[in-house]
């Protein structure tokens, strides 16, 4: 007899929170170590990941276990929303759809260099053949799918 058990919701929330934190740290690494300034839509993608990291790590780690299901659902929705924004941004960068009017962001000073930097939302930056927001969408949707699969695996007993 084999049994599959779903992973506890609070553990999945913690894993998704750690995933979002890793993506944020990667984005900040590209920004501050690689010198790639984020555009307005890049910032839009970061906010849900920051919220998902806080909700997943703090809610999953410190709230009682009975709150695991709502915490993981909110975390899943936040990660998915960043993926959706990344999908939209990908369309803008590939010039498939129009972007917002505020498609540039001016940073008057970058790390005290006194050099103005303008990051445009519609200028693609490729990494391994895809633009950055496409990677965010792929990774975010993959993490959401994995979380849903882990939560859905459940207690049916079958004979082997």
C-alpha positions as CSV (number, residue, x, y, z in Angstrom):
1,X,0.0,0.0,0.0
2,X,1.4,3.4,-1.0
3,X,0.2,6.7,0.3
4,X,0.9,10.2,-1.0
5,X,0.6,13.0,1.5
6,X,0.4,16.6,0.7
7,X,3.0,18.9,2.1
8,X,1.9,21.1,4.9
9,X,0.7,24.4,3.7
10,X,3.0,26.4,6.0
11,X,6.0,24.6,4.6
12,X,4.9,25.4,1.1
13,X,4.4,29.0,2.1
14,X,7.9,29.2,3.5
15,X,9.4,27.6,0.4
16,X,7.6,30.1,-1.8
17,X,8.7,33.0,0.4
18,X,12.3,31.8,0.1
19,X,11.9,31.5,-3.6
20,X,10.6,35.1,-3.8
21,X,13.4,36.4,-1.6
22,X,15.9,34.6,-3.9
23,X,14.5,36.3,-6.9
24,X,14.5,39.7,-5.2
25,X,18.1,39.2,-4.1
26,X,19.0,38.2,-7.7
27,X,17.4,41.3,-9.1
28,X,19.2,43.5,-6.6
29,X,22.4,41.8,-7.5
30,X,21.9,42.5,-11.2
31,X,21.1,46.1,-10.2
32,X,23.8,47.0,-7.8
33,X,26.6,44.5,-8.8
34,X,25.8,44.3,-12.5
35,X,24.9,48.0,-13.0
36,X,21.5,47.1,-14.7
37,X,19.0,49.8,-13.7
38,X,15.4,48.6,-13.3
39,X,12.6,50.3,-15.2
40,X,9.2,51.2,-13.8
41,X,7.7,47.8,-14.8
42,X,10.7,46.0,-13.2
43,X,9.7,47.6,-10.0
44,X,6.1,46.5,-10.5
45,X,7.3,42.9,-10.6
46,X,9.4,43.3,-7.5
47,X,6.7,44.4,-5.1
48,X,4.6,41.2,-5.2
49,X,7.8,39.2,-4.6
50,X,8.8,41.3,-1.6
51,X,5.3,40.9,-0.2
52,X,5.4,37.1,-1.0
53,X,8.7,36.8,0.8
54,X,7.3,38.5,3.9
55,X,4.0,36.7,3.9
56,X,5.5,33.3,3.1
57,X,8.5,33.4,5.4
58,X,6.9,35.3,8.4
59,X,3.4,33.9,8.1
60,X,4.5,30.3,7.3
61,X,7.2,30.4,9.9
62,X,5.6,32.2,12.9
63,X,1.9,31.9,12.7
64,X,0.1,28.8,14.1
65,X,-0.2,25.8,11.7
66,X,-4.0,26.4,11.3
67,X,-3.2,29.6,9.4
68,X,-1.0,27.7,6.9
69,X,-3.7,27.5,4.2
70,X,-4.6,31.2,4.0
71,X,-0.9,32.1,4.2
72,X,0.0,29.8,1.3
73,X,-2.9,31.0,-0.8
74,X,-1.9,34.7,-0.4
75,X,1.7,33.8,-1.1
76,X,0.7,31.8,-4.3
77,X,-1.4,34.8,-5.5
78,X,1.4,37.2,-4.9
79,X,4.0,35.1,-6.8
80,X,1.5,34.6,-9.6
81,X,0.7,38.3,-9.8
82,X,4.4,39.0,-10.3
83,X,4.5,36.4,-13.0
84,X,1.6,38.1,-14.7
85,X,3.3,41.5,-14.6
86,X,6.4,39.8,-16.0
87,X,4.3,38.3,-18.8
88,X,2.9,41.8,-19.6
89,X,6.4,43.3,-19.5
90,X,7.7,40.6,-21.8
91,X,5.0,41.6,-24.3
92,X,6.1,45.2,-24.0
93,X,9.8,44.3,-24.5
94,X,9.1,42.1,-27.6
95,X,6.9,45.0,-28.9
96,X,3.8,42.7,-29.0
97,X,1.7,45.1,-26.9
98,X,2.0,48.7,-25.9
99,X,3.5,49.7,-22.7
100,X,2.4,52.3,-20.2
101,X,3.0,56.0,-20.8
102,X,5.4,56.2,-17.9
103,X,7.8,53.8,-19.6
104,X,10.9,55.5,-18.3
105,X,12.3,56.1,-14.9
106,X,14.9,58.7,-14.1
107,X,17.4,58.1,-11.4
108,X,19.2,61.4,-10.9
109,X,22.0,59.7,-8.9
110,X,23.1,56.1,-9.1
111,X,25.2,55.1,-6.0
112,X,26.5,58.7,-5.7
113,X,27.9,58.8,-9.2
114,X,26.1,61.9,-10.2
115,X,25.3,60.2,-13.6
116,X,21.7,60.3,-14.7
117,X,20.4,56.9,-15.8
118,X,17.2,56.3,-17.8
119,X,15.8,52.8,-17.8
120,X,13.2,52.2,-20.4
121,X,10.5,49.5,-20.1
122,X,10.5,48.6,-23.8
123,X,14.2,48.0,-24.3
124,X,14.9,44.3,-24.0
125,X,17.9,42.9,-22.0
126,X,18.5,39.3,-22.9
127,X,19.8,36.6,-20.6
128,X,20.2,33.1,-22.0
129,X,18.0,34.0,-25.0
130,X,15.1,35.5,-23.1
131,X,14.4,38.9,-21.6
132,X,14.5,39.4,-17.9
133,X,10.7,39.7,-17.3
134,X,10.2,36.4,-19.3
135,X,12.5,34.7,-16.8
136,X,10.5,36.1,-14.0
137,X,7.2,34.9,-15.5
138,X,8.6,31.4,-16.2
139,X,10.1,31.0,-12.8
140,X,7.1,32.5,-11.0
141,X,4.5,30.4,-12.8
142,X,6.7,27.3,-12.3
143,X,7.0,27.9,-8.6
144,X,3.2,28.5,-8.4
145,X,2.5,25.2,-10.3
146,X,4.9,23.3,-8.0
147,X,3.3,24.7,-4.9
148,X,-0.2,23.8,-6.1
149,X,1.0,20.2,-7.0
150,X,2.6,19.8,-3.6
151,X,-0.6,21.0,-1.9
152,X,-2.9,18.9,-4.1
153,X,-1.0,15.6,-3.7
154,X,-3.1,13.9,-1.2
155,X,-4.2,11.0,0.8
156,X,-5.6,8.5,-1.6
157,X,-4.6,5.0,-0.7
158,X,-3.9,2.7,-3.6
159,X,-2.5,-0.8,-3.7
160,X,0.7,-1.1,-5.5
